[in-house]
Amino acid sequence: MQKLRIGLEARLLNGQLTGVGNYTFQILQAVMAARDEIDYCGFGVRSWTALNDEGLREIEEQRSGPAPAPVNNQTLIRKLSAKARSKLTRVGFAQAVYRDRFSRSIKAQALDLFHAFNYLPVADPGIVTLPVIYDLSFVRYPDYHPIDRLRILEKLPWVLERAPKVQTISRFSKDEIARFYGYDKEQIFIAPPAAAQVYRPLGIQITTTEVAKHNLTPGHYFLSVGTLEPRKNLRTLITAYSQISKSLRDRFPLVVVGGKGWGVLDLPNTTDSLVDQGCLRFVGSVSNDELRSLYEGAVALLYPSVYEGFGMPVVECMACGTRVVHSARTSMDEITAGLVPTVQALDVDAWSETIKELVELKSDVTSSQLIAQAATFSWNESAEKVVQGYEAITRQSH
């Protein structure tokens, strides 16, 4: 394979990595470990920087370090703050400056390809582009997304018309892209996420120590993980949880892990009361090591998301040997392969009954089976799919 120089947006790797940032990091790490002939160059806020193993190790150390302070203000969870809304015009100006710097500087980088890990490039790179399209939630559920994001993604058809290939993360999303945009299905390749190495069972002693930081006991709490945004459907989950008996809630609190996202969550009226009682706990973002222990110690991960391109917490939790319940007839079926219960996303009563059953009934599926199924997803295999995509695109362009 010829030497390739690939461009991308380095700012995706800044801060607490979730979603797109985590996927970008894992793919880069796996490609770099496997292929010396591929160089990455990332555009930051002002300039381009070579991305190498050392830089990724620094990011990994930050990911495993102390987590941000816990969420303790429910008004931040319920809606966007007035302060955040007042910044929108300044953000728009900053974006314009960012796009201009990107456009002015990219030609000097001598790139063979631009890998648009965030759906589309921030501006026309003037070279062949490989877009990564994770899902079409912005098409199916536009009300769940900020207006500025919807406006940006209006440019996606233009990018697809010029893209020789498209990368996505599940068969579900591949079908969605082909159906909605009419893109050639044969030119869409799937490079699914996987659980990072940190997500594995380490035993009761380590888990007990970690979850005790949140005043929790292994086997005596339910877990919800995900960015706090409307699509994650916390309203249904909290309503369902409020319907189980108080004695069960006292014994099995519901722990919600996730940083502030966007949009109005429209949580049920019972939320504040459940928080005051101590049975509903918003803990904000946590480190990867801490999340691992929260996964291993939970009765189950409850994941009622309305729409997902994949569902990272599902595969991470299974890799720790813990049960999962997720929304039925979604991309997450590809992860769990019939091993776990599924519930219609908006069926409150069904979620409530399932939560009770998780306490009362023992599953026929073992931790070993869950771990083995999670292991069928591999970052190394996905990285190889990405490299094959690079090779095919560069052959076509030459």
Secondary structure, 3 states (H helix, E strand, C coil): CCCEEEEEEHHHHCCCCCCHHHHHHHHHHHHHHHCCCEEEEEECCCCEEEECHHHHHHHHHHHCCCCCCCCCCHHHHHCCCHHHHHCHHHHHHHHHHHHHHHHHHHHHHCCCEEEECCCCCCCCCCCCEEEECCCCHHHHCHHHCCHHHHHHHCCHHHHHHHCCCEEECCHHHHHHHHHHHCCCHHHEEECCCCCCCCCCCCCHHHHHHHHHHHCCCCCCCEEEECCECHHHCHHHHHHHHHCCCHHHHHHCCEEEECCECCCCCCCCCCHHHHHHHCCEEEEECCCHHHHHHHHHHCCEEEECCCCCCCCHHHHHHHHCCCEEEEECCCCCHHHHCCCCCEECCCCHHHHHHHHHHHHHCCCCCCHHHHHHHHCCCCHHHHHHHHHHHHHHHHHHHC
